[in-house]
Amino acid sequence: LFSKILKIDLQQEVKRDNMAAGTAFSGVFIAISLVIASAISGPSKGSFVYDLKLTLFDFSFSFLIMIFLFYIFDLLLFRRFSLSEELKEPNLSAGIMIAGIALFSSILSLLILP
């Protein structure tokens, strides 16, 4: 799904040995792991079904924040170029920026969500 948002083919970029794409996607995977770990840790808030729904909600909300922040950063901060296009170059700085946006969004969503 994130490949569609960034408009790159992850498998093709890995074959090209694109370190920027690898860095960006590793940041996204770490961010998703943080959200899931936070959602499933701690005491149960009710039944298993309720906890599962809450985990899915947390994940969905966090992913939407990640997508929103990526577009905000891409459109407002980087007006002269696109992070997605720079990721294809491969520009390692763009990969680090995308990983940072993903981690920032996961930490932000952890602070917002109960």
N, C-alpha and C positions, 0 to 999 in steps of 0.2 A: 504494500500500500504506500509506504513512504517512497518507494521507487517512482511511483506515479506522480507524487507530489513534487519530487525533485527532478522529474523528467529525465531520469537516467536508467540505464539497464545495469543493475548491480552485478549480474553475472558477467556481462561484457567488460565492465570496469575492473572486476577482479582479474579477469584474464589478461587485461592490459597492464596489470600490476599498478593500478591507480591507488596510491597511498591516501590521497585526499578522500576518495570515496570510502575506503576502508575506515578511515578515521571518523568520517561523518556517521557512518552506519554503526560503528562501535559505540559512539556517543549516544545514538538513538537507542540501541539495545540496552546500554547501561541505564539510561533514563527510564525505559520501560520496566526494567528489572527493579529499580528503586520503587516505582509506583506499585508494582505487584507485591513486592516484599512488604511494603508498608500496609497494603490492603489486607494481606493474609496474616500479618503478625498481630499479636495481642489477643486479648480474650474475645470469645465469640459474642456477637451482639444479638443472638437469637438462634433461629434454626439454621441449618446448613443452607437451605434454599435462600434465606434472607441474606446470609453472609456472601453467598455466591453472587446474588444480584448486586449487593453493595460493592463487591470486588469488580464486577463488570462495569458498574457505573463509574467507579473511581478510574478504571483504566480508560474508559471512553472519554470521560471528562478531561483527563490528563492528555490524551492524544489530541483532542480538539484544541486544547490550549497550546500544545506543541505546534500544530499546524497553523493556528492563528498567529503565534509569535514568529514563526518562520516567515509568513507572508508580510507581517509588519516590518520585521528587520529587513527583508529583501526589498520591499517597496519604499520604505521611508529612509533607512540608513544607507543603503547601497543603491543609490539612484543611477549611477553611471554604469553599473554592471549587475548581472544576475548571479547570485550564489550558485544556482543550479548550473549555469553555463561555465562558471569558473571551476566547478567541481569536475567537469568533463575535461578540462585543460591538461593535466590535473594541477590544480592550485591547492597545495596543502593548507594554506591559510584559510581558504574557503571551507575545507573539510573541518578544520578546527573550529571555525565560527559556527558551523551547523551543529557540531557536537556540543559546543557551548550553549547554543540556543536550546537544544534538546535537554541538556542537564538543567539549565536554568528553568525551563518550563516544568520539569518534573519536581524540582524543589519548590517552585511556586505553587504547583497543584497540591503538594503535600502540606504546605502551610494553609491552603484554603480549605481543603477537605478535612472533615472530622476524623 
